[in-house]
Every structure is written in structure tokens, then in C-alpha cells.
Amino acid sequence: MAEKIALITGITGQDGSYLTELLLESGYTVHGVVRRTSNLLRSRIEHLRRDKKVYDKSLFLHYGDLADATTLRRIFREVRPTELYHLAGQSHVGLSFEIPESTCDEAGMATLRLLEIARDEAQPVRFYHAASSEIFGNATETPQTETTPMWPASPYGCAKAFATQLARIYRQSYGLFVCNGILYNHESPRRGENFVTRKIARAAARISCGLDSDLVLGNLESRRDWGRAQDYVRAMWLMLQHEVPDDYVVATGETHSVREFVEAAFAVVNLPWENYVKHDPSFDRPTEPAHLVGCADKIRKTLGWKPTGTFAQLVHKMVEAEVELLRG
Ligand code: G4F
């Protein structure tokens, strides 16, 4: 069987780390691009880096930067990936209003750089692009599907819409095997601490241990379609195993409000959330997407993917992980 070689941008992130584990278990050689500034010691792949049977055997890291096409091209030539998972870039929607230029460069232009590299390579590569439900923003229909018009409501969503559209153009114009995974929110104990689910789970655990006294949030009425990150990286992999490249919505089809997440999280530690949660308008965003909820029928029918677990289980798992972390 031909060797399976994956190259991952964003390998130290939540999705990158779960995807790396999945690919290593499936017999892949995995190469990751990391920035010189990445703190590998504290990263989510540190356990793999410390594993002598894995690191520098089937897992390799390369210094690179999304802004530096020459280095990316060099890594590509050296690694000769059969599959490329492009996950890297500034992914905080709220922050994208404060740093729109770098967000658009990372989420938009970097994808173009990688598509150009893939286009030039003699050896064909299967390319996964991490698109996002944020491309729909003020969506004209609910639930959203692969054909729902893009109407982004943030600089981040706009950059992702640009990159998603480019990926389609490269697929149609040059026959590249490129898939857009239009992923809705997906969470886990490895989520970054400035995303709302992890922030809530962490605060509930810390308050229950007497380490914090409150939790300051933005809009509690925002609703999201929240799934489990491990399920979503499996969807990424499935897309690249199919005979034909395509775009897929990956979602649970269910929404919950930030308030519901808070209620469920504080219930895990048996605390009345109303006593601890405060609102600070500085966490409110200039605009919020209207009603993001995905229809995952296409990926269910075509690739046999489906989400596992319930919302309550997801919240429970995240809070328990924080409590365990605090207990050391
Ligand atoms: O956790 P969030 O920051 O995630 P958001 O904006 O939905 O984006 C995430 O999911 C997208 C879809 O997959 C990705 F494209 C994107 O990269 C990212 O992974 O915020 C969720 C909701 C928002 O409505 C926000 O306004 O929670 C609300 N919220 C309320 N208080 C807060 C807070 N969000 C954050 N981050 N921090 C708060 O204190």
C-alpha cells in the first residue's frame, strides 16, 4: 500500500492535535508546520512529542509561517504530502474585529498561497480547507447547507468565505482535489481558553474550587450549533478518502444558547450560576451571525459521518476535564 503522508498546518491547535492522533493511529506519517514562536512545551501535541516511538519516527515538525510562501513551498517539496490539512490561522471571531488585516491574511491569503503551491506540485495532493459556518453569517436560510449563499458577518467570516470560494475555483479550474469542510462550532477540553465554552467550563471548575469568584461574559443569548471536536476531525479525514472532492457542512443540527451552556456547566459542579455570571459589554461583538445551524445530511449520506454524544455530555466532559486539571 502506498505510504500515506499528511501535512498539517495548525497542528498544535485543538483540531490539529486530535487529527494528528487519528492519522497516527491510522498508520500515517504526519508532518506539522509550527511557527518559531509556538510554545511547543505547553502545546496540545506535547504528549506525542515526548513519545520516543512517535516523535521523529512517524511525527515530524517543521518551522514555517503562513505568511512565508517560500518556506511553505520548501516544506511541501521535502515532505511530499499525499494529504494536506490546512487548519492554521487566527480563528477567534471577536478578535477578528480588532485585528482584521492579519486575520484576513491568515484565513484568506494563506489559503491562496497553499493552493498555489499545491497547483504547482507534480505529485497530486488531497487538500482539506477548514472553512467555517461563519461564511454564512446573516444566513438567508435555516438550517444552512452547502448551497446556502455566503453572507459573512465578521472579518473572519469574510476571509473564510474568500478562501472557501478560492478552493472551489481551484477545484473547478485546475482539477485540484480540494474539499471545504464547513464546520460549525466544535469543542473539547483542548479548546482555546478564550472561546466561550472553554472559558465557561474553566470558570465553573475554578469557582467550585474557590480559585475564582465570578465569570464575565458577553452575549448570553447567542446560539450556536455545538459539536464534539473529535467527531469533526474524523469528518475532515473522511472527506479526503472519498473518490471525488466536494464541500460538506459538518454540524449537529441542534442549537443551544450560551446561557444554556452556562446552566449545564454550573450544574456539573452544583453551583447556582446566577450568583457568579456577570455581563461585560466589551465581550459583545459589533455584529453576531443571525442563526447558525447546519444541515449535515450530505456528509451523513455520502460519507456515513454522524456526530456522537449529546450537548449535556459535551458540557459535562469539558467541566470534568477542568476539575481534573485543577486536581493535578
Ligand atoms: O466561542 P466563540 O468565540 O465561537 P464563535 O465566534 O462561534 O467561533 C468559533 O466557531 C466558528 C464556527 O466553527 C469558527 F469558525 C471560529 O473559528 C470559532 O472556532 O463564541 C461563541 C458565542 C458568540 O456568539 C459570542 O458572542 O459566544 C458568545 N460569547 C458570549 N460571551 C462569547 C463570550 N464568546 C467568547 N469568546 N467570549 C465570551 O466571553
Boltz pocket constraint, residues with backbone or C-beta under 6 A from the ligand:
constraints:
  - pocket:
      binder: B
      contacts: [[A, 90], [A, 91], [A, 92], [A, 93], [A, 94], [A, 131], [A, 132], [A, 133], [A, 134], [A, 183], [A, 184], [A, 185], [A, 186], [A, 194], [A, 195], [A, 196], [A, 197], [A, 199], [A, 216], [A, 217], [A, 218], [A, 219], [A, 220], [A, 222], [A, 223], [A, 224], [A, 258], [A, 283], [A, 284], [A, 285], [A, 288]]
      max_distance: 6.0
